[in-house]
């Protein structure tokens, strides 16, 4: 499991004063990026010339309102690891530990030149196994 804190900004919210639904993916992706940075991986997978890791699927469920100024914790777990893809499950929690939202993303590794599916690089696969 990987955890990181995020502040919900006023600009993340809609006119009703709660976080705009699409911005939950911004929080999830920020946690994903932070998780990869902390992994001391051999390459920067966001700027690698050989591999790309696009998201194939994403979904979210909201359980409680998320308010501007709120400090939330994003918890990331690897829920599925395959030869060329992986699934991440996120829980966004408030300071009381209550789950505010759940997010799931499915990622696939592709060769950047051919855009065909490619095996997960060994360092990334090993790191994800430990999350």
ZISUL-V38809 format. One record per pair of residues at least 24 apart in sequence whose C-alpha atoms are under 10 Angstrom apart, sorted by sequence separation. I is the first residue (numbers start at 1). J is the second residue. D is the distance in Angstrom with one decimal. If there is no record, write none. Layout:
# ZISUL-V38809
i/j/d
I/J/D
I/J/D
This chain:
# ZISUL-V38809
i/j/d
6/30/8.4
70/94/7.7
71/95/7.2
72/96/9.7
73/97/8.6
84/108/5.8
85/109/6.1
5/30/9.7
6/31/8.3
70/95/8.7
72/97/9.2
74/99/9.7
79/104/9.0
81/106/9.9
83/108/9.3
84/109/5.5
85/110/9.3
4/30/8.9
5/31/8.2
66/92/9.5
72/98/9.9
73/99/9.5
78/104/9.8
79/105/9.8
80/106/8.8
81/107/9.8
82/108/9.3
83/109/9.1
84/110/7.9
4/31/6.2
66/93/9.6
72/99/9.7
73/100/9.8
74/101/9.4
75/102/9.6
76/103/9.3
77/104/9.6
78/105/9.9
79/106/9.7
3/31/7.5
4/32/9.4
66/94/8.6
72/100/8.8
74/102/9.5
76/104/9.5
2/31/8.3
3/32/9.7
56/85/9.5
58/87/9.5
60/89/9.8
63/92/9.8
64/93/9.8
74/103/9.8
2/32/9.0
4/34/7.6
55/85/9.6
57/87/9.1
58/88/9.5
59/89/9.8
60/90/9.2
61/91/9.8
62/92/9.4
64/94/9.7
3/34/9.1
4/35/8.2
53/84/9.6
54/85/9.8
55/86/9.7
56/87/9.8
58/89/9.9
60/91/9.8
2/34/9.1
3/35/8.0
28/60/9.9
53/85/8.6
55/87/9.4
85/117/8.8
2/35/6.5
25/58/8.3
53/86/9.8
84/117/6.7
85/118/8.9
1/35/9.6
2/36/9.9
25/59/8.6
64/98/8.7
66/100/6.9
83/117/9.8
84/118/5.8
85/119/7.9
86/120/8.9
24/59/9.8
25/60/8.0
63/98/9.3
64/99/7.6
65/100/6.9
66/101/8.6
83/118/8.3
84/119/4.4
85/120/6.9
2/38/9.4
24/60/7.6
63/99/6.9
64/100/4.8
65/101/8.8
83/119/5.5
84/120/5.0
24/61/9.4
62/99/8.8
63/100/5.0
64/101/7.0
82/119/8.8
83/120/6.1
84/121/8.7
22/60/9.1
24/62/9.0
62/100/6.2
63/101/5.4
82/120/8.3
83/121/9.4
21/60/8.7
61/100/8.7
62/101/4.4
63/102/8.0
81/120/9.5
86/125/9.0
21/61/9.4
35/75/10.0
61/101/5.5
62/102/6.6
85/125/9.4
88/128/9.6
21/62/8.3
35/76/8.2
60/101/7.0
61/102/5.2
62/103/8.8
84/125/9.3
87/128/10.0
24/66/9.4
31/73/9.1
32/74/9.3
60/102/5.6
61/103/6.5
83/125/8.6
86/128/8.5
31/74/6.3
32/75/9.6
59/102/8.3
60/103/4.3
61/104/9.2
82/125/8.9
88/131/9.9
30/74/9.0
31/75/7.8
32/76/7.5
59/103/5.7
60/104/6.5
81/125/7.9
20/65/9.9
21/66/9.6
27/72/9.3
29/74/9.9
31/76/7.3
32/77/9.9
58/103/7.3
59/104/5.4
60/105/9.0
18/64/9.8
19/65/7.3
20/66/8.9
27/73/9.3
28/74/7.0
58/104/5.5
59/105/6.8
18/65/6.1
19/66/5.4
20/67/9.7
27/74/7.4
28/75/8.8
57/104/8.0
58/105/4.4
59/106/9.4
81/128/7.7
17/65/9.3
18/66/5.6
19/67/6.0
28/76/8.2
57/105/5.7
58/106/6.5
80/128/9.6
81/129/7.6
17/66/8.8
18/67/4.9
19/68/6.9
56/105/7.6
57/106/5.1
58/107/9.2
79/128/9.8
80/129/9.4
17/67/6.7
18/68/6.7
55/105/6.6
56/106/5.5
57/107/7.4
78/128/6.6
79/129/9.9
16/67/9.9
17/68/7.2
55/106/5.6
56/107/5.7
57/108/9.8
77/128/8.8
78/129/7.5
54/106/8.5
55/107/4.4
56/108/6.9
77/129/9.9
78/130/8.7
79/131/9.4
13/66/8.6
14/67/9.9
53/106/9.7
54/107/5.7
55/108/6.6
77/130/9.6
78/131/6.1
12/66/9.8
13/67/7.4
14/68/9.7
53/107/6.0
54/108/5.9
55/109/9.2
77/131/6.1
12/67/9.0
13/68/6.5
52/107/9.7
53/108/5.3
54/109/7.0
76/131/7.9
12/68/7.3
32/88/8.6
52/108/8.1
53/109/4.6
54/110/7.9
10/67/8.3
11/68/8.1
12/69/9.8
52/109/5.8
53/110/6.3
8/66/7.8
9/67/8.4
10/68/4.9
32/90/9.3
51/109/6.6
52/110/5.4
53/111/9.0
8/67/6.9
9/68/5.2
10/69/6.8
31/90/8.8
51/110/5.7
52/111/6.5
53/112/9.2
7/67/9.7
8/68/5.1
9/69/5.7
10/70/9.7
28/88/9.5
50/110/8.4
51/111/5.0
52/112/5.8
7/68/8.0
8/69/5.3
9/70/7.9
28/89/9.1
29/90/9.9
50/111/5.9
51/112/5.1
52/113/9.6
7/69/6.2
8/70/5.4
9/71/9.3
28/90/6.8
49/111/8.9
50/112/5.2
51/113/8.4
6/69/9.8
7/70/5.8
8/71/6.4
27/90/9.6
28/91/8.7
49/112/6.6
50/113/7.0
51/114/10.0
52/115/8.3
6/70/8.4
7/71/4.5
8/72/7.4
28/92/8.3
45/109/9.9
48/112/8.5
49/113/8.4
50/114/9.7
51/115/8.8
53/117/9.6
6/71/5.8
7/72/6.2
25/90/10.0
27/92/8.4
50/115/10.0
52/117/9.7
53/118/9.7
5/71/6.8
6/72/5.4
7/73/8.7
51/117/9.6
52/118/9.4
5/72/5.7
6/73/6.2
51/118/8.1
53/120/9.2
4/72/8.5
5/73/4.4
6/74/7.3
24/92/8.7
51/119/9.7
4/73/5.6
5/74/6.2
51/120/9.0
3/73/6.7
4/74/5.4
5/75/8.8
51/121/8.8
3/74/5.6
4/75/6.7
2/74/8.2
3/75/4.5
4/76/8.6
2/75/5.7
3/76/6.2
32/105/9.9
1/75/6.8
2/76/5.1
3/77/9.1
28/102/9.3
1/76/5.6
2/77/6.7
28/103/7.1
1/77/4.9
2/78/9.3
27/103/9.7
28/104/8.6
29/105/9.2
45/121/10.0
1/78/7.5
24/101/7.9
28/105/8.7
24/102/8.9
25/103/7.5
43/121/9.8
24/103/7.8
25/104/9.2
42/121/9.7
45/124/9.0
25/105/9.1
42/122/9.7
43/123/8.9
41/122/9.9
42/123/6.8
43/124/9.1
41/123/6.3
42/124/8.4
40/123/9.3
41/124/6.8
39/123/9.2
40/124/9.7
39/124/8.5
41/126/9.7
6/92/9.5
41/127/7.9
3/90/9.5
5/92/9.4
40/127/9.0
1/89/9.8
2/90/9.5
3/91/9.5
4/92/9.8
5/93/9.4
36/124/8.7
39/127/6.6
1/90/9.6
3/92/9.7
5/94/9.8
39/128/9.0
36/127/8.8
39/130/10.0
35/127/9.9
36/128/9.2
39/131/9.7
35/128/9.6
35/131/9.1
1/128/9.5
2/130/9.7
1/130/8.0
2/131/6.3
1/131/4.7
